[in-house]
Amino acid sequence: MSAAAAACVRPIAPGDLDALLDLARGAGTGFTSLPPVRDVLQHKIERSLASFAAAVDAPGHERYMFVLDSGDGTIAGCCAIEAACGLDEPFYNYHVGLTVQASPALNVYKRLPTLYLSNDLTGSTVLCSLYLRRDARHSRHGTLLSKSRFLFMAAFPQRFADKVIAEMRGVSDAAGRSPFWEGLGRHFFSIEYGDAEHVVGQGNKAVIAELMPKHPIYTVLLPPEAQGVLGQVHPETAPALRFLEQERFRYQGYIDIFDGGPAVEAPLQAIRSVRRSHQATVVAGAPPHDGLPHLVANERLDGFRCALAELAPGTDAAALPETVAAALGVAPGARVRVCPL
């Protein structure tokens, strides 16, 4: 791309390995789906290439990975979609429920939050691996990167499950210490939280999960610091959570078994950007002066591109700036999918 090209989201390519490794190194502790290990990332790229190339009529083992090309040829961020989780090995979460202890004779009635090891989210589509370089967190890059996936899902709904979830990164400090791990997981493992996360990043989450206690856990038995982070997100993940909440994702009581971060979920067709997206035709002419920001994507599978543009609202005609049309690889007459922000 030239220096004047528009930023766009595209499928990851074989030549993106070094840039992806740099992103993974900057993500820090707790980013289990993007470990800074070259061989693991190479495998993720190869899996993504195979997923885009596959003929699919129902969600399976596919994992689609995307990068944000900032417009000058540099990779500023990444994100991914796992079509269906838990097909090869159990997909574990804790469900935060309630246990009631009551004794009328003693005038005792206690409602106790309780953690139940669960596979309830098996088969769901998972939004994952969202990371944007700190120096690129401007110009709506985060919005473009996060929400581009919804236009891809709207264009190819047969590739995804009816339920979509996102596991949000839980609380850890600057040293990589997780209060939830210290209060629970550490009692069953003789390794540091960062080492456990590294094992998970290698694709061995189920191995560790199966060593966790299978019986319900009363949260009142956890240290106060661990209780305080149940269902809470890492400060750097808070903007991503707000984006998803705007898209109608909701926390339904499921948390990560390692750091206690929340899983949020939404029906695919209820996601705001999926529901509001529609097809439009690219037309020649100058973009409107009073346009509103929209996501715009072509609807090619392996050549998918998504960018931002100012468009007239409520119209089926899309007059795109030349830089955006070039980034999307479209010309007048092409069909694109658009969604107002």
C-alpha positions as CSV (number, residue, x, y, z in Angstrom):
1,M,0.0,0.0,0.0
2,S,1.1,3.6,-0.5
3,A,1.6,6.0,2.3
4,A,-1.8,7.6,1.5
5,A,-3.8,4.4,1.6
6,A,-6.6,4.0,4.1
7,A,-6.2,1.8,7.1
8,C,-8.0,-1.5,6.6
9,V,-8.5,-4.9,8.3
10,R,-7.6,-7.9,6.2
11,P,-7.0,-11.7,6.7
12,I,-3.5,-12.4,8.0
13,A,-0.9,-13.4,5.4
14,P,2.2,-15.7,5.6
15,G,4.5,-12.7,5.6
16,D,2.9,-11.2,8.8
17,L,4.7,-13.6,11.2
18,D,7.3,-11.2,12.4
19,A,4.8,-8.4,12.9
20,L,2.4,-10.8,14.7
21,L,5.3,-11.8,17.0
22,D,6.0,-8.1,17.8
23,L,2.3,-7.7,18.7
24,A,2.3,-10.7,20.9
25,R,5.4,-9.5,22.8
26,G,3.6,-6.2,23.5
27,A,0.4,-7.8,24.7
28,G,1.8,-8.9,28.1
29,T,0.7,-11.5,30.6
30,G,-2.8,-12.8,30.4
31,F,-3.2,-12.8,26.6
32,T,-3.4,-16.6,26.3
33,S,-4.6,-16.7,22.7
34,L,-1.6,-14.7,21.4
35,P,1.6,-16.2,23.1
36,P,4.9,-14.7,21.9
37,V,6.2,-18.0,20.6
38,R,7.1,-18.1,16.9
39,D,6.2,-21.7,16.2
40,V,2.8,-21.3,17.9
41,L,2.0,-18.1,15.9
42,Q,3.2,-19.7,12.7
43,H,0.7,-22.5,13.3
44,K,-2.1,-19.9,13.9
45,I,-1.3,-18.3,10.6
46,E,-1.4,-21.6,8.8
47,R,-4.7,-22.5,10.5
48,S,-6.2,-19.2,9.4
49,L,-5.1,-19.6,5.8
50,A,-6.6,-23.1,5.7
51,S,-9.9,-21.8,7.3
52,F,-10.3,-19.1,4.7
53,A,-9.6,-21.6,1.9
54,A,-12.1,-24.2,3.3
55,A,-15.6,-24.8,1.9
56,V,-17.8,-24.4,5.0
57,D,-21.5,-24.8,5.5
58,A,-21.5,-25.2,9.3
59,P,-19.0,-23.9,12.0
60,G,-16.2,-26.3,12.8
61,H,-12.5,-26.1,13.6
62,E,-11.9,-22.9,11.6
63,R,-10.1,-20.0,13.1
64,Y,-10.0,-16.8,11.1
65,M,-7.3,-14.3,11.9
66,F,-7.2,-10.7,10.8
67,V,-4.6,-7.8,11.0
68,L,-5.0,-4.1,10.9
69,D,-2.9,-2.6,8.1
70,S,-2.4,1.0,9.3
71,G,-2.1,2.3,5.7
72,D,1.6,2.6,5.5
73,G,2.3,-1.2,5.3
74,T,2.8,-1.7,9.0
75,I,0.7,-4.0,11.1
76,A,-0.9,-2.1,14.0
77,G,-3.1,-4.8,15.5
78,C,-4.8,-8.2,15.2
79,C,-8.0,-10.0,16.0
80,A,-9.5,-13.5,15.4
81,I,-12.7,-15.5,15.3
82,E,-12.8,-19.1,16.4
83,A,-15.8,-20.7,14.6
84,A,-16.8,-23.2,17.3
85,C,-15.0,-23.9,20.6
86,G,-14.6,-27.1,22.5
87,L,-14.8,-29.5,19.5
88,D,-11.4,-31.2,20.2
89,E,-11.2,-30.8,24.0
90,P,-13.5,-29.6,26.8
91,F,-14.0,-25.8,26.9
92,Y,-14.0,-24.9,30.5
93,N,-15.4,-21.9,32.4
94,Y,-16.6,-21.3,35.9
95,H,-20.2,-20.5,36.2
96,V,-21.0,-18.1,39.1
97,G,-24.1,-19.5,40.7
98,L,-25.8,-19.4,44.1
99,T,-26.0,-22.0,46.8
100,V,-28.6,-21.3,49.6
101,Q,-28.0,-22.5,53.1
102,A,-31.1,-22.3,55.3
103,S,-32.2,-23.5,58.7
104,P,-35.6,-22.2,60.0
105,A,-34.8,-23.7,63.4
106,L,-31.7,-21.6,63.7
107,N,-33.1,-18.6,61.8
108,V,-30.3,-18.9,59.2
109,Y,-30.7,-18.0,55.6
110,K,-27.5,-17.6,53.5
111,R,-27.1,-17.0,49.8
112,L,-23.5,-18.0,48.9
113,P,-22.0,-17.3,45.5
114,T,-20.5,-20.5,44.2
115,L,-18.2,-21.5,41.3
116,Y,-19.3,-24.5,39.2
117,L,-16.9,-25.9,36.6
118,S,-18.8,-25.8,33.4
119,N,-18.7,-26.7,29.7
120,D,-21.9,-24.8,28.9
121,L,-20.3,-22.6,26.2
122,T,-19.1,-25.5,24.1
123,G,-19.8,-25.0,20.4
124,S,-20.0,-21.2,20.6
125,T,-18.2,-18.9,18.2
126,V,-15.4,-17.1,20.1
127,L,-14.1,-13.6,19.4
128,C,-10.4,-13.7,20.4
129,S,-6.9,-12.3,20.0
130,L,-7.9,-8.6,19.9
131,Y,-4.8,-6.4,20.4
132,L,-4.0,-3.0,19.1
133,R,-0.6,-1.4,19.6
134,R,-0.6,1.5,22.0
135,D,0.7,4.0,19.5
136,A,-2.1,3.1,17.1
137,R,-5.0,3.7,19.6
138,H,-6.4,6.7,17.7
139,S,-8.4,7.5,14.6
140,R,-11.1,4.9,15.5
141,H,-8.5,2.1,14.8
142,G,-9.9,0.1,17.8
143,T,-13.4,0.4,16.5
144,L,-12.4,-0.7,13.0
145,L,-10.4,-3.7,14.3
146,S,-13.0,-4.9,16.8
147,K,-16.1,-4.4,14.7
148,S,-14.8,-5.5,11.4
149,R,-15.3,-9.1,12.5
150,F,-19.1,-8.5,12.7
151,L,-19.3,-7.5,9.0
152,F,-17.4,-10.6,8.1
153,M,-19.8,-12.7,10.2
154,A,-22.8,-10.9,8.7
155,A,-21.5,-11.7,5.2
156,F,-20.8,-15.4,6.0
157,P,-23.2,-16.4,8.8
158,Q,-23.1,-20.1,7.8
159,R,-19.5,-20.3,9.1
160,F,-20.5,-19.3,12.7
161,A,-22.6,-20.5,15.6
162,D,-25.8,-19.0,16.8
163,K,-24.1,-17.9,20.0
164,V,-21.0,-15.6,20.0
165,I,-18.8,-15.2,23.1
166,A,-15.7,-13.3,24.1
167,E,-13.5,-14.2,27.0
168,M,-12.2,-11.0,28.5
169,R,-8.8,-10.7,30.1
170,G,-9.0,-10.7,33.8
171,V,-7.2,-8.6,36.4
172,S,-3.4,-8.9,36.8
173,D,-0.9,-6.4,38.1
174,A,2.2,-4.9,36.4
175,A,4.3,-7.9,37.5
176,G,1.8,-10.3,35.9
177,R,0.3,-11.5,39.2
178,S,-3.3,-12.6,39.1
179,P,-5.3,-12.3,42.4
180,F,-7.7,-15.0,41.3
181,W,-4.9,-17.4,40.4
182,E,-3.2,-16.7,43.7
183,G,-6.4,-17.3,45.6
184,L,-7.5,-20.5,43.8
185,G,-5.3,-22.0,41.0
186,R,-2.0,-21.8,42.9
187,H,-3.3,-24.2,45.5
188,F,-3.4,-26.9,42.8
189,F,-0.3,-26.1,40.8
190,S,3.3,-25.4,41.8
191,I,3.8,-22.9,39.0
192,E,3.5,-19.1,38.6
193,Y,0.4,-17.6,36.9
194,G,2.5,-16.4,33.9
195,D,3.8,-20.0,33.4
196,A,0.3,-21.4,33.6
197,E,-0.8,-18.8,31.0
198,H,2.1,-19.8,28.8
199,V,1.0,-23.5,28.9
200,V,-2.5,-22.4,28.0
201,G,-1.2,-20.3,25.1
202,Q,0.4,-23.5,23.8
203,G,-3.0,-25.0,23.4
204,N,-3.0,-27.0,26.7
205,K,-5.8,-25.3,28.5
206,A,-7.8,-28.5,29.0
207,V,-4.9,-30.3,30.6
208,I,-4.6,-27.7,33.3
209,A,-8.4,-27.3,33.7
210,E,-8.8,-31.0,34.4
211,L,-6.5,-30.7,37.4
212,M,-8.7,-28.0,38.9
213,P,-11.2,-29.0,41.6
214,K,-14.4,-30.5,40.1
215,H,-16.6,-29.8,43.1
216,P,-18.4,-26.4,43.6
217,I,-16.3,-23.8,45.3
218,Y,-17.8,-21.3,47.7
219,T,-16.3,-17.9,46.9
220,V,-16.4,-16.9,50.6
221,L,-13.5,-19.3,51.1
222,L,-11.3,-17.3,48.6
223,P,-9.2,-14.4,49.8
224,P,-10.9,-11.0,49.6
225,E,-8.6,-9.9,46.8
226,A,-9.6,-12.9,44.7
227,Q,-13.3,-12.3,45.4
228,G,-12.9,-8.7,44.3
229,V,-11.8,-9.5,40.8
230,L,-14.4,-12.1,39.9
231,G,-15.9,-11.1,36.6
232,Q,-13.7,-8.0,36.4
233,V,-11.5,-7.1,33.4
234,H,-7.9,-5.9,33.1
235,P,-7.8,-2.0,32.7
236,E,-6.4,-2.4,29.2
237,T,-9.3,-4.6,28.3
238,A,-12.0,-2.2,29.5
239,P,-12.3,-0.4,26.1
240,A,-12.8,-3.7,24.3
241,L,-15.5,-4.7,26.8
242,R,-17.3,-1.3,26.3
243,F,-17.3,-2.0,22.5
244,L,-18.8,-5.4,23.0
245,E,-21.5,-4.0,25.4
246,Q,-22.4,-1.5,22.8
247,E,-22.9,-4.5,20.4
248,R,-25.4,-6.0,22.9
249,F,-23.0,-8.5,24.5
250,R,-23.8,-9.3,28.1
251,Y,-22.1,-11.0,31.1
252,Q,-24.1,-14.1,32.0
253,G,-22.1,-15.4,35.0
254,Y,-19.3,-17.3,33.2
255,I,-15.7,-16.5,34.1
256,D,-12.2,-17.7,33.1
257,I,-10.9,-20.5,35.3
258,F,-7.4,-18.9,35.5
259,D,-7.8,-15.1,36.0
260,G,-11.5,-14.8,36.8
261,G,-12.2,-12.5,33.8
262,P,-15.7,-12.5,32.4
263,A,-17.1,-14.1,29.3
264,V,-19.7,-12.0,27.5
265,E,-22.1,-13.4,25.0
266,A,-24.8,-12.5,22.4
267,P,-26.9,-14.3,19.8
268,L,-25.2,-13.8,16.4
269,Q,-28.2,-12.1,14.8
270,A,-28.8,-9.8,17.8
271,I,-25.3,-8.3,17.5
272,R,-25.8,-4.6,16.7
273,S,-23.4,-4.4,13.8
274,V,-24.6,-7.6,12.3
275,R,-28.3,-6.5,12.6
276,R,-27.7,-3.0,11.3
277,S,-25.4,-3.9,8.4
278,H,-26.7,-4.0,4.8
279,Q,-25.5,-4.2,1.3
280,A,-24.8,-1.1,-0.8
281,T,-23.5,-0.4,-4.3
282,V,-20.3,1.6,-4.8
283,V,-20.9,4.6,-6.9
284,A,-18.7,7.2,-8.6
285,G,-18.6,10.7,-7.2
286,A,-17.3,12.7,-4.2
287,P,-18.1,11.4,-0.7
288,P,-20.8,13.5,1.0
289,H,-19.7,16.5,3.1
290,D,-22.2,15.7,5.8
291,G,-21.6,11.9,5.9
292,L,-21.5,9.9,9.0
293,P,-18.8,7.3,9.9
294,H,-19.5,3.8,8.6
295,L,-17.7,0.5,8.5
296,V,-17.4,-0.6,4.9
297,A,-16.4,-4.1,3.8
298,N,-16.2,-6.0,0.6
299,E,-17.7,-9.5,0.7
300,R,-14.9,-11.6,-0.7
301,L,-13.9,-14.4,1.6
302,D,-10.1,-14.7,1.3
303,G,-9.8,-11.2,0.0
304,F,-11.9,-9.7,2.7
305,R,-11.2,-6.0,3.5
306,C,-12.9,-3.6,5.9
307,A,-12.3,0.1,6.3
308,L,-13.9,3.3,7.7
309,A,-15.6,5.9,5.5
310,E,-17.9,8.8,5.8
311,L,-21.2,7.9,4.0
312,A,-24.6,9.4,3.6
313,P,-26.9,7.5,6.1
314,G,-29.8,5.4,5.0
315,T,-28.8,4.9,1.4
316,D,-27.9,1.9,-0.8
317,A,-25.3,4.0,-2.7
318,A,-21.8,4.3,-1.3
319,A,-19.6,7.0,-2.6
320,L,-16.2,6.1,-1.3
321,P,-13.0,8.1,-1.1
322,E,-10.4,6.8,-3.6
323,T,-8.1,5.7,-0.7
324,V,-10.9,3.6,0.8
325,A,-12.0,2.1,-2.5
326,A,-8.4,1.1,-3.2
327,A,-7.9,-0.4,0.3
328,L,-11.1,-2.5,-0.2
329,G,-10.2,-3.4,-3.8
330,V,-13.6,-2.2,-5.2
331,A,-14.7,0.0,-8.1
332,P,-18.1,1.6,-9.0
333,G,-20.7,-1.1,-9.4
334,A,-19.3,-3.4,-6.7
335,R,-21.4,-4.5,-3.8
336,V,-20.1,-3.8,-0.3
337,R,-21.5,-4.3,3.2
338,V,-21.9,-1.1,5.3
339,C,-22.8,-0.4,8.9
340,P,-23.1,2.9,10.7
341,L,-21.0,3.3,13.8
